[in-house]
Amino acid sequence: MILILALLSACGPGNADADDDGVSVADGDCDDTEAKIHPGARDVPYDGLDTDCGGGSDDDADGDGADDAAHGGDDCDDADPTVYPGAGEDWQDDVDQDCDGGRRRRGRGL
């Protein structure tokens, strides 16, 4: 009887895997109706889906905390995690790290 109760409790609502992706809601599956969405899945940026259940913005491909400018954010290079609004400028590299619209070299603006 105890074994049957233990098995039934293991199959409770939070432990079921409705989409058969190997991850239950209790284990972090944020959409148990869609098999391609679960923790550990590859998250594709800009598709509107939190495929890996990470909770981060789908419009921040480089993970620097700033959404891509082409998708409503203000990150001017969403492929480079060192480039985002407020980043420190490297005055030697001719790259606009802080997305203020200007690339600079030491001593002169570009």
ZIGIZI-V776619 format. One record per residue. N is the residue number from 1. D_CENTER is the distance of its C-alpha to the mean C-alpha in whole Angstrom. Layout:
# ZIGIZI-V776619
n=N d_center=D_CENTER
n=N d_center=D_CENTER
This chain:
# ZIGIZI-V776619
n=1 d_center=45
n=2 d_center=43
n=3 d_center=41
n=4 d_center=40
n=5 d_center=39
n=6 d_center=37
n=7 d_center=35
n=8 d_center=35
n=9 d_center=33
n=10 d_center=31
n=11 d_center=30
n=12 d_center=30
n=13 d_center=27
n=14 d_center=24
n=15 d_center=25
n=16 d_center=25
n=17 d_center=23
n=18 d_center=24
n=19 d_center=22
n=20 d_center=23
n=21 d_center=20
n=22 d_center=21
n=23 d_center=19
n=24 d_center=20
n=25 d_center=19
n=26 d_center=21
n=27 d_center=18
n=28 d_center=15
n=29 d_center=15
n=30 d_center=13
n=31 d_center=15
n=32 d_center=19
n=33 d_center=20
n=34 d_center=18
n=35 d_center=18
n=36 d_center=15
n=37 d_center=13
n=38 d_center=13
n=39 d_center=11
n=40 d_center=12
n=41 d_center=11
n=42 d_center=10
n=43 d_center=7
n=44 d_center=9
n=45 d_center=7
n=46 d_center=10
n=47 d_center=11
n=48 d_center=11
n=49 d_center=9
n=50 d_center=7
n=51 d_center=9
n=52 d_center=8
n=53 d_center=8
n=54 d_center=6
n=55 d_center=6
n=56 d_center=4
n=57 d_center=5
n=58 d_center=5
n=59 d_center=8
n=60 d_center=7
n=61 d_center=7
n=62 d_center=9
n=63 d_center=7
n=64 d_center=10
n=65 d_center=9
n=66 d_center=11
n=67 d_center=10
n=68 d_center=12
n=69 d_center=16
n=70 d_center=17
n=71 d_center=14
n=72 d_center=16
n=73 d_center=14
n=74 d_center=17
n=75 d_center=15
n=76 d_center=18
n=77 d_center=16
n=78 d_center=12
n=79 d_center=13
n=80 d_center=15
n=81 d_center=13
n=82 d_center=16
n=83 d_center=17
n=84 d_center=16
n=85 d_center=18
n=86 d_center=20
n=87 d_center=20
n=88 d_center=23
n=89 d_center=25
n=90 d_center=27
n=91 d_center=30
n=92 d_center=31
n=93 d_center=28
n=94 d_center=29
n=95 d_center=25
n=96 d_center=24
n=97 d_center=21
n=98 d_center=21
n=99 d_center=21
n=100 d_center=24
n=101 d_center=26
n=102 d_center=28
n=103 d_center=28
n=104 d_center=31
n=105 d_center=33
n=106 d_center=35
n=107 d_center=38
n=108 d_center=37
n=109 d_center=35
n=110 d_center=33
